[in-house]
Structures are given as C-alpha cells and as structure tokens.
Amino acid sequence: MTTYTPADVDRLATEFDQMLRWHMTGQEYAAAVLANSKEADPDVCHTHDFIDANMSMLAAWEMVTGQAEIDGDNDADTALWNAAWKLWRVRGRVQELGLTASQMVQLGDGSWSCTFHTPDGRFVDRQDYADGTSEYHTVNATYHTLAEALREMA
C-alpha cells in the first residue's frame, strides 16, 4: 500500500490549483474561490459551477502520482485526494486574510489538521473533527473561529 506524506498533499493541492486555473477563466476562478469562502457547507465546491473539477483533480493526480486513475478502494489514495482538495479549499478561504495554509493532514481519528501562517510569522492550527466541528489553536489558547484566534493574536 502506498503511503503519502504532507509534501504529497501540498504538491497535489498546488497542481490541482494549476489545473483549475488552466481549465477556468480568471473570472470563473475568482468567482469560485469567493463563493467557496462564503459557502457554509464544507463539502460544496463552487468550481463545479463552471467545470467538472474532478477532471482537473484527476489531471493533477496523474502528474503527482503517475497513476492515470485514483483507486477509490485504496484508503491512502482517497485520503491524499481528499486532503489535497481540502488544502486547496482552505488556501482559497484564507488568501483574503493575507494568510498562507500548509500541511493539511488527516489524523488517525478521522479529523484533519491544517496550519496557517501570518505574514509576520505567527501561526494558527485548525483542527476539523469527524463530527463536523472545528477549533483553532494558537500557542496560548483554543478558539472556535479563525477570526477569534487572529483577533487575540493581534
């Protein structure tokens, strides 16, 4: 069974972004990122308003893994695909805040963790739990929203 690293997730998310930009106009891409930033449902992606984004991910998948198709029965393949999509989506959400997102990883309990970096070098870790709730962790405390964490860090 193949094992993927956080660097693989980052590379697939980056290639996915490039494929989306290739398959969409600049206006469509910007509209999809904006719509995603306002979307309450974490499983909805507005790139599908314009294109079949799964084909863009599949093209990125082939570039990164060398595999022409994803094996949906392979847990590692599915985890990599999902983590890259989540990282791409998170990156789009935080761009307007001047943040960068890195290292989206799935933890053994089904939760996800992502680290955000501010331009001045501070960081916030986001934990998405299997029950759909999220928390943001700074060096000193835990918050329920990214806005709270950033406000307290200022």
C-alpha positions in Angstrom: 0.0 0.0 0.0 1.3 3.5 -0.9 1.9 5.9 1.9 1.7 9.6 1.1 3.4 12.5 3.0 2.2 16.0 3.8 4.5 17.1 1.0 2.5 14.9 -1.4 -0.7 16.6 -0.2 0.9 20.1 -0.8 2.1 19.1 -4.3 -1.3 17.7 -5.3 -3.1 20.8 -4.0 -0.7 23.0 -5.9 -1.1 21.0 -9.1 -4.9 21.0 -8.7 -4.8 24.8 -8.4 -2.8 25.0 -11.6 -5.2 22.7 -13.4 -8.2 24.8 -12.2 -6.5 27.9 -13.5 -5.9 26.2 -16.8 -9.4 25.0 -17.2 -11.2 28.1 -15.9 -11.1 31.8 -16.9 -9.6 34.2 -14.3 -13.1 35.5 -13.6 -14.5 32.0 -13.1 -11.7 31.0 -10.8 -12.1 34.2 -8.7 -15.8 33.7 -8.6 -15.4 30.1 -7.4 -12.9 31.0 -4.7 -15.2 33.8 -3.5 -18.3 31.6 -3.5 -16.3 28.9 -1.6 -15.3 31.4 1.0 -18.9 32.2 1.7 -20.2 28.6 1.5 -21.3 27.2 4.8 -21.3 23.5 3.6 -17.7 22.3 3.7 -18.4 19.6 1.1 -19.6 22.0 -1.6 -17.1 23.4 -4.1 -18.2 26.1 -6.5 -15.6 25.2 -9.1 -18.3 22.8 -10.2 -20.4 25.8 -11.2 -18.1 26.2 -14.1 -16.3 22.9 -14.9 -16.0 19.3 -13.8 -13.3 20.0 -11.2 -12.9 16.3 -10.7 -11.3 16.1 -14.1 -8.9 18.9 -13.0 -8.0 16.9 -9.9 -7.5 13.8 -11.9 -5.1 15.6 -14.2 -3.2 16.8 -11.2 -3.4 13.3 -9.7 -1.7 11.8 -12.7 1.0 14.4 -12.7 1.8 13.9 -9.0 1.3 10.1 -8.6 1.9 8.8 -12.1 -1.4 6.9 -11.9 -4.0 7.5 -14.6 -6.8 6.9 -12.2 -7.4 7.0 -8.5 -8.2 3.7 -6.7 -11.3 4.6 -4.7 -10.9 1.4 -2.7 -7.4 2.4 -1.6 -7.6 4.3 1.7 -4.3 6.1 1.1 -5.3 7.3 -2.4 -8.6 8.5 -1.1 -7.0 10.3 1.8 -4.5 12.0 -0.4 -7.2 13.2 -2.9 -9.4 14.5 -0.1 -6.6 16.2 1.8 -5.4 18.0 -1.3 -8.9 19.2 -2.1 -9.4 20.4 1.5 -6.0 22.1 1.5 -6.8 23.9 -1.8 -10.2 25.0 -0.5 -8.6 26.2 2.8 -5.9 28.1 0.9 -8.6 29.9 -1.1 -10.5 30.9 2.1 -7.5 32.4 3.8 -6.0 34.3 0.9 -8.1 37.4 1.6 -6.8 37.4 5.2 -3.2 37.5 4.0 -2.5 34.1 5.4 -1.0 31.0 3.8 -2.1 27.5 4.6 0.2 24.5 4.7 0.4 20.9 5.8 -3.1 19.6 5.7 -3.0 16.1 7.2 -5.6 13.6 8.2 -5.2 12.3 11.7 -5.9 8.7 12.8 -9.2 9.6 14.4 -10.7 10.9 11.2 -10.0 14.6 12.0 -8.0 17.0 9.8 -5.3 19.4 10.9 -4.0 22.4 8.9 -1.5 25.1 9.8 -2.0 28.8 8.8 0.9 31.3 8.8 0.5 35.0 9.1 2.8 37.4 7.1 4.7 38.3 10.4 5.5 34.6 11.2 2.7 33.7 13.7 0.7 30.5 13.2 -2.7 29.0 13.9 -3.5 25.3 13.7 -7.0 24.4 12.7 -8.5 21.0 13.7 -11.5 19.8 11.8 -13.2 16.9 13.8 -15.1 14.0 12.4 -18.3 15.3 13.9 -18.1 18.5 11.8 -16.9 20.9 14.5 -13.7 22.9 14.2 -11.2 24.5 16.6 -8.3 26.9 16.1 -5.2 26.6 18.3 -2.6 29.2 18.9 0.4 29.0 21.2 -1.7 30.2 24.1 -5.4 29.2 23.6 -8.1 27.4 21.6 -10.8 29.3 19.7 -13.9 28.4 17.7 -13.3 30.7 14.7 -10.2 31.8 12.8 -11.3 35.4 13.3 -11.2 35.0 17.1 -7.8 33.5 17.0 -6.4 36.2 14.8 -8.0 39.0 16.8 -6.5 37.6 20.0 -3.1 37.2 18.4 -3.0 40.9 17.2 
